[in-house]
Amino acid sequence: MIVFTSHVAPPAQASRLPILVREGFSWGAAIFGWLWLLFQGAWGPALLVLAAGLIAAKLGMVTHSAAPALAVFLVQGVFGRDMVRWWLTLRGWRPAGPVAAPSHDAALLRLLAERPELQAGLSP
């Protein structure tokens, strides 16, 4: 089973489906960093990660050693999904609790079945 956190749209956008963010380590965030965040719709954290990387490079904090690069990859992988959740909260999306299911679609169906009020504004 995969665990997702669900986020409900702000009142002004009540007709939108909830957004599900998977829990756990993200290999995409670890490898692609700010690009992964950008494709997840979290452009604010993407810009922050990009700026931090550029500042670190400019200050000479990035060496040719593998240890700092590995540390950056691990931090991005561990906290990538948390940054997406943080960005959703800043944009007004409210956390609606965890959902466990074998896939993203099954988790969305389970959430809408358990909380029918979330589908009230959706078209048939």
C-alpha positions as CSV (number, residue, x, y, z in Angstrom):
1,M,0.0,0.0,0.0
2,I,1.1,3.5,-0.8
3,V,0.3,6.4,1.6
4,F,-0.8,9.7,0.2
5,T,-1.6,13.0,1.9
6,S,-4.7,14.6,0.5
7,H,-5.2,18.4,0.1
8,V,-8.5,20.1,-0.4
9,A,-8.9,23.1,-2.7
10,P,-9.4,26.6,-1.2
11,P,-13.0,27.8,-1.0
12,A,-12.6,30.0,-4.2
13,Q,-11.6,26.8,-6.1
14,A,-14.0,24.4,-4.5
15,S,-14.9,22.7,-7.8
16,R,-11.4,21.2,-8.1
17,L,-10.4,17.7,-7.2
18,P,-8.3,17.1,-4.2
19,I,-4.5,16.8,-4.8
20,L,-2.7,13.7,-3.5
21,V,1.0,13.9,-2.6
22,R,2.7,10.6,-2.1
23,E,4.6,10.0,1.2
24,G,8.2,8.9,1.4
25,F,11.5,9.3,-0.4
26,S,11.4,10.7,-4.0
27,W,14.1,9.5,-6.4
28,G,12.9,12.2,-8.9
29,A,13.5,14.9,-6.4
30,A,16.9,13.4,-5.4
31,I,18.1,13.2,-9.0
32,F,16.5,16.2,-10.7
33,G,16.1,18.6,-7.7
34,W,14.6,21.9,-8.7
35,L,13.4,20.6,-12.1
36,W,11.3,17.9,-10.3
37,L,9.8,20.5,-8.1
38,L,9.0,22.7,-11.1
39,F,7.2,19.8,-12.8
40,Q,5.3,19.1,-9.6
41,G,3.9,22.6,-9.8
42,A,5.9,23.9,-6.8
43,W,7.7,26.7,-8.6
44,G,8.4,28.6,-5.4
45,P,10.4,25.9,-3.8
46,A,12.0,25.1,-7.2
47,L,13.3,28.7,-7.4
48,L,14.6,28.5,-3.8
49,V,16.4,25.3,-4.4
50,L,17.9,26.7,-7.7
51,A,19.0,29.9,-6.0
52,A,20.6,28.0,-3.1
53,G,22.5,25.9,-5.5
54,L,23.7,28.9,-7.5
55,I,24.8,30.7,-4.3
56,A,26.6,27.6,-3.1
57,A,28.4,27.3,-6.4
58,K,29.3,31.0,-6.4
59,L,30.7,30.9,-2.9
60,G,32.8,27.9,-3.8
61,M,30.9,25.6,-1.4
62,V,30.5,23.0,-4.1
63,T,33.7,21.0,-4.4
64,H,34.8,18.1,-6.6
65,S,34.2,15.7,-3.8
66,A,31.2,13.3,-4.0
67,A,30.2,13.7,-0.3
68,P,28.6,17.2,-0.6
69,A,26.8,16.2,-3.8
70,L,25.5,13.0,-2.2
71,A,24.3,15.0,0.8
72,V,22.4,17.4,-1.4
73,F,20.8,14.5,-3.4
74,L,19.7,12.8,-0.2
75,V,18.2,16.0,1.3
76,Q,16.3,16.8,-1.9
77,G,15.0,13.2,-2.0
78,V,13.9,13.2,1.7
79,F,12.3,16.7,1.7
80,G,11.1,17.0,-1.9
81,R,7.5,15.9,-1.3
82,D,7.4,18.0,1.9
83,M,8.3,21.1,-0.2
84,V,5.4,20.3,-2.5
85,R,3.0,20.0,0.5
86,W,4.4,23.2,1.9
87,W,3.7,25.0,-1.4
88,L,0.2,23.7,-1.6
89,T,-0.5,25.0,2.0
90,L,0.9,28.4,1.0
91,R,-1.5,28.5,-2.0
92,G,-4.5,27.9,0.3
93,W,-4.9,24.1,-0.1
94,R,-5.9,22.5,3.2
95,P,-4.6,19.1,4.4
96,A,-7.4,16.6,4.5
97,G,-5.6,13.6,6.0
98,P,-3.8,10.5,4.7
99,V,-5.2,8.0,2.3
100,A,-3.7,4.5,1.7
101,A,-4.2,2.7,-1.6
102,P,-2.3,0.6,-4.1
103,S,-2.2,3.5,-6.7
104,H,-2.8,7.2,-7.1
105,D,-6.2,6.7,-8.8
106,A,-7.3,4.1,-6.2
107,A,-6.4,6.6,-3.5
108,L,-8.4,9.4,-5.1
109,L,-11.4,7.1,-5.5
110,R,-11.2,6.0,-1.9
111,L,-11.0,9.6,-0.7
112,L,-14.0,10.7,-2.8
113,A,-16.0,7.6,-1.6
114,E,-15.2,8.3,2.1
115,R,-15.8,12.1,1.8
116,P,-18.6,12.7,-0.7
117,E,-18.7,16.4,0.1
118,L,-15.4,16.8,-1.9
119,Q,-17.2,15.9,-5.1
120,A,-20.2,18.2,-4.6
121,G,-18.9,20.9,-7.0
122,L,-17.7,18.5,-9.7
123,S,-19.6,18.2,-12.9
124,P,-21.3,14.7,-13.6
